[in-house]
């Protein structure tokens, strides 16, 4: 019997993959899926393709669409904020996703402190940080691309080993005119 994981991972068309998650959200009211998820996944897609990264693009894009599935946008509870990726990974496991896929999703942030990170997790971390900085929030306007990149490098990921940070900076400066 095919699982949800098999179904979405077998879909190669990015738009259809987004539609699958959209309908999952409609069916399950507690699934987080909004325009920020789509933006982050599109940035990941462009990053992988433009920089010719040696990763499983399908896996990364599926993870981008689902890693925040249990995110609560109204939460001010720091513990819930720290747990959304873990809670999401636990949910994704019930849908048939592998332990490795779920590990990639939990490594979007560094709350678990795992030093043996998957390379796909580093991409998720970058697009999550970038998207979170450039998008408007209720409490602030989004940062310009150059400021967001500066914050990622010198605050958010300072002292962290993200294997794609330099490539992401190069990619962003190549694409800045198209994204601004």
C-alpha positions as CSV (number, residue, x, y, z in Angstrom):
1,X,0.0,0.0,0.0
2,X,1.3,3.4,-1.0
3,X,1.9,5.9,1.8
4,X,1.5,9.7,1.6
5,X,5.4,9.9,1.6
6,X,5.6,7.5,-1.4
7,X,2.9,9.6,-3.2
8,X,4.5,13.0,-2.8
9,X,8.1,11.8,-3.3
10,X,7.1,10.1,-6.5
11,X,5.7,13.4,-7.9
12,X,8.5,15.2,-9.9
13,X,6.4,18.3,-10.9
14,X,7.0,21.0,-8.4
15,X,3.6,22.7,-8.9
16,X,1.8,19.4,-8.4
17,X,3.9,18.7,-5.3
18,X,2.7,22.0,-3.9
19,X,-0.9,21.1,-4.7
20,X,-0.5,17.9,-2.8
21,X,0.6,19.8,0.3
22,X,-2.2,22.3,-0.2
23,X,-4.8,19.5,-0.2
24,X,-3.2,17.9,2.8
25,X,-3.6,21.2,4.6
26,X,-7.3,21.4,3.5
27,X,-7.9,17.9,4.8
28,X,-5.9,18.3,8.1
29,X,-6.7,21.7,9.6
30,X,-3.5,21.8,11.8
31,X,-1.0,21.7,8.8
32,X,0.9,24.9,8.3
33,X,1.2,25.8,4.6
34,X,1.2,29.4,3.4
35,X,2.9,31.6,0.9
36,X,6.1,31.7,3.0
37,X,6.5,27.9,2.6
38,X,6.1,28.3,-1.2
39,X,8.6,31.2,-1.3
40,X,11.2,29.2,0.7
41,X,10.7,26.1,-1.5
42,X,11.1,28.2,-4.7
43,X,14.3,29.8,-3.3
44,X,15.6,26.3,-2.6
45,X,14.7,25.1,-6.1
46,X,16.5,28.1,-7.7
47,X,19.5,27.7,-5.4
48,X,19.9,24.0,-6.2
49,X,19.5,24.5,-10.0
50,X,21.5,27.7,-10.3
51,X,24.5,26.5,-8.2
52,X,24.3,22.9,-9.6
53,X,24.3,21.5,-6.0
54,X,24.9,17.7,-5.7
55,X,21.8,17.0,-3.6
56,X,18.5,15.2,-4.2
57,X,16.4,18.1,-5.4
58,X,13.1,16.2,-5.0
59,X,13.9,15.4,-1.4
60,X,14.9,18.9,-0.5
61,X,11.9,20.5,-2.2
62,X,9.5,18.0,-0.5
63,X,11.2,18.8,2.9
64,X,10.9,22.5,2.2
65,X,7.2,22.1,1.7
66,X,6.7,19.9,4.8
67,X,9.3,20.7,7.5
68,X,7.1,23.4,9.1
69,X,3.9,21.4,8.8
70,X,3.3,21.6,12.6
71,X,4.3,25.3,13.0
72,X,1.9,27.5,14.9
73,X,2.2,31.0,13.6
74,X,0.3,32.4,16.6
75,X,2.6,30.8,19.3
76,X,4.6,33.1,21.6
77,X,5.7,30.0,23.6
78,X,9.5,29.6,23.0
79,X,9.3,25.9,23.8
80,X,6.6,25.4,21.1
81,X,8.6,27.4,18.6
82,X,11.7,25.2,19.4
83,X,9.6,22.0,19.0
84,X,7.7,22.7,15.8
85,X,10.2,21.0,13.6
86,X,10.4,18.0,15.9
87,X,6.6,17.7,16.1
88,X,6.4,18.0,12.3
89,X,9.0,15.2,11.9
90,X,7.1,13.0,14.2
91,X,3.9,13.6,12.2
92,X,5.7,13.1,8.9
93,X,7.0,9.7,10.1
94,X,3.3,8.6,10.6
95,X,2.8,9.5,6.9
96,X,5.6,7.1,5.9
97,X,8.6,9.3,5.6
98,X,12.0,7.8,6.4
99,X,13.9,8.5,9.5
100,X,16.5,10.3,7.3
101,X,13.9,12.6,5.8
102,X,12.5,13.4,9.2
103,X,16.0,14.1,10.5
104,X,16.5,16.6,7.6
105,X,13.3,18.3,8.6
106,X,14.3,18.6,12.3
107,X,17.7,20.0,11.4
108,X,16.1,23.1,9.8
109,X,17.2,24.8,13.1
110,X,19.9,23.8,15.5
111,X,17.8,23.2,18.6
112,X,18.8,19.5,18.7
113,X,22.5,20.4,18.5
114,X,23.3,17.6,16.0
115,X,26.8,18.0,14.6
116,X,26.3,15.2,12.0
117,X,23.9,17.3,9.9
118,X,22.6,16.1,6.6
119,X,23.6,18.3,3.7
120,X,20.0,18.8,2.7
121,X,19.4,20.3,6.2
122,X,21.9,23.0,5.5
123,X,19.9,24.1,2.5
124,X,16.7,24.1,4.6
125,X,18.4,26.1,7.3
126,X,19.5,28.8,4.8
127,X,16.2,29.2,3.0
128,X,14.3,29.2,6.3
129,X,16.6,31.9,7.7
130,X,16.5,33.9,4.5
131,X,12.7,33.7,4.1
132,X,12.1,34.6,7.7
133,X,14.2,37.7,7.3
134,X,13.0,39.1,4.0
135,X,9.3,38.6,4.6
136,X,7.3,41.1,6.4
137,X,6.1,40.2,9.9
138,X,3.5,41.8,12.1
139,X,6.2,43.4,14.2
140,X,8.5,44.5,11.4
141,X,9.1,45.0,7.7
142,X,11.2,42.4,5.9
143,X,14.9,43.2,5.5
144,X,16.4,44.0,2.2
145,X,18.4,41.1,0.7
146,X,21.8,42.5,1.5
147,X,20.8,43.1,5.1
148,X,19.3,39.7,5.4
149,X,22.4,38.0,4.1
150,X,24.5,40.0,6.5
151,X,22.3,38.9,9.4
152,X,22.4,35.3,8.4
153,X,26.2,35.3,8.1
154,X,27.1,37.5,11.1
155,X,24.3,36.7,13.6
156,X,22.1,33.7,12.8
157,X,24.8,31.3,11.6
158,X,27.8,33.0,13.1
159,X,30.1,30.2,14.3
160,X,28.0,27.5,12.7
161,X,29.2,25.2,10.0
162,X,26.7,25.4,7.1
163,X,28.4,23.8,4.1
164,X,26.4,25.9,1.6
165,X,26.6,29.4,3.2
166,X,29.2,30.7,0.8
167,X,27.4,29.3,-2.2
168,X,24.1,30.7,-1.0
169,X,25.7,34.2,-0.7
170,X,27.1,33.8,-4.2
171,X,23.6,32.7,-5.4
172,X,21.8,35.6,-3.7
173,X,24.1,38.2,-5.1
174,X,23.6,36.7,-8.6
175,X,19.9,36.7,-8.2
176,X,19.4,39.8,-6.1
177,X,18.1,41.9,-9.0
178,X,15.5,39.2,-9.9
179,X,14.3,38.8,-6.2
180,X,14.3,42.5,-5.3
